[in-house]
């Protein structure tokens, strides 16, 4: 598939498309410190194809901070996961799920 930006694969196109509309990325907070990225991906996978599931780590200790992001291939899958997983329990903790907000003009330090 080609576009104004050059030749794009279907996967790259869907990621670009999602970023311009609602958002395919969800912010997940209040995670147990024992939760792994694989568990996070497995918990959200019934709602659609996940392109990335990552936990944000502390720079010095290398332990995750209790929150992360799950990115879906489509907006509708992200919407379904948001509605189904918000205020659910994972590893004994009540988690919160919301649409990830884009970082604008701030320097990110992870």
C-alpha positions as CSV (number, residue, x, y, z in Angstrom):
1,X,0.0,0.0,0.0
2,X,1.5,3.4,-0.9
3,X,0.7,6.8,0.5
4,X,1.8,10.3,0.4
5,X,4.6,9.4,2.9
6,X,6.1,6.7,0.7
7,X,5.5,2.9,0.7
8,X,4.0,1.6,3.9
9,X,3.2,-1.9,5.0
10,X,-0.3,-2.6,6.3
11,X,1.0,-2.8,9.9
12,X,2.7,0.5,9.7
13,X,-0.3,2.1,8.1
14,X,-2.7,0.9,10.9
15,X,-0.3,2.2,13.5
16,X,-0.1,5.6,11.7
17,X,-3.9,5.6,11.3
18,X,-4.6,4.9,15.0
19,X,-2.3,7.7,16.1
20,X,-4.3,10.2,14.2
21,X,-7.7,9.2,15.5
22,X,-8.8,7.9,19.0
23,X,-5.7,6.0,20.0
24,X,-4.7,2.4,19.9
25,X,-2.6,2.7,23.0
26,X,-3.9,2.3,26.5
27,X,-2.3,3.4,29.8
28,X,-2.6,0.8,32.6
29,X,-1.9,1.9,36.1
30,X,-1.9,0.5,39.7
31,X,-0.2,-2.8,38.5
32,X,1.4,-5.1,41.0
33,X,5.1,-4.9,41.0
34,X,5.2,-8.6,40.3
35,X,3.3,-8.3,37.0
36,X,5.4,-9.1,34.0
37,X,5.0,-7.8,30.4
38,X,4.0,-11.2,29.3
39,X,1.2,-11.3,31.9
40,X,0.0,-7.8,30.9
41,X,-0.1,-8.9,27.2
42,X,-1.9,-12.1,28.1
43,X,-4.6,-10.2,30.2
44,X,-5.4,-7.9,27.3
45,X,-5.0,-10.3,24.3
46,X,-8.6,-11.6,24.3
47,X,-9.7,-8.2,23.0
48,X,-7.6,-8.1,19.9
49,X,-4.1,-8.2,18.4
50,X,-1.5,-6.4,20.6
51,X,1.5,-4.8,18.9
52,X,3.2,-3.9,22.2
53,X,2.8,-4.4,25.9
54,X,5.4,-2.7,28.0
55,X,6.0,-1.8,31.6
56,X,7.7,1.5,32.5
57,X,10.9,0.8,34.5
58,X,12.7,3.0,37.0
59,X,16.0,4.1,35.5
60,X,18.2,3.3,38.5
61,X,16.6,0.2,40.1
62,X,15.4,-1.4,36.8
63,X,12.1,-2.4,38.5
64,X,8.9,-1.3,36.9
65,X,7.0,1.6,38.4
66,X,3.5,0.0,38.5
67,X,2.2,1.2,35.2
68,X,2.6,0.5,31.6
69,X,1.1,0.7,28.1
70,X,-0.7,-1.8,25.9
71,X,-0.9,-0.9,22.1
72,X,-3.5,-2.6,19.9
73,X,-3.5,-2.9,16.2
74,X,-7.0,-1.3,15.9
75,X,-9.0,1.4,17.6
76,X,-12.0,-0.8,18.1
77,X,-9.9,-3.5,19.9
78,X,-8.5,-0.8,22.2
79,X,-12.0,0.5,23.0
80,X,-13.2,-3.0,23.9
81,X,-10.2,-3.6,26.1
82,X,-10.7,-0.3,27.8
83,X,-14.3,-1.0,28.7
84,X,-13.6,-4.6,29.8
85,X,-10.4,-4.1,31.8
86,X,-10.9,-0.9,33.6
87,X,-11.4,-1.5,37.3
88,X,-10.5,-5.2,37.0
89,X,-8.2,-7.3,39.2
90,X,-4.8,-8.4,38.0
91,X,-2.5,-10.2,40.5
92,X,-4.7,-9.1,43.3
93,X,-4.6,-5.4,42.4
94,X,-7.5,-3.2,41.1
95,X,-6.1,-1.7,37.8
96,X,-7.1,1.5,36.0
97,X,-7.1,1.6,32.2
98,X,-7.4,4.8,30.2
99,X,-6.5,6.1,26.7
100,X,-2.8,7.0,26.6
101,X,-2.2,10.7,26.2
102,X,0.5,11.8,23.7
103,X,3.6,13.5,25.2
104,X,3.7,17.1,23.9
105,X,6.7,19.3,24.2
106,X,8.0,17.7,27.4
107,X,11.3,16.0,27.8
108,X,10.7,12.3,28.7
109,X,12.9,10.6,31.2
110,X,12.4,7.0,31.9
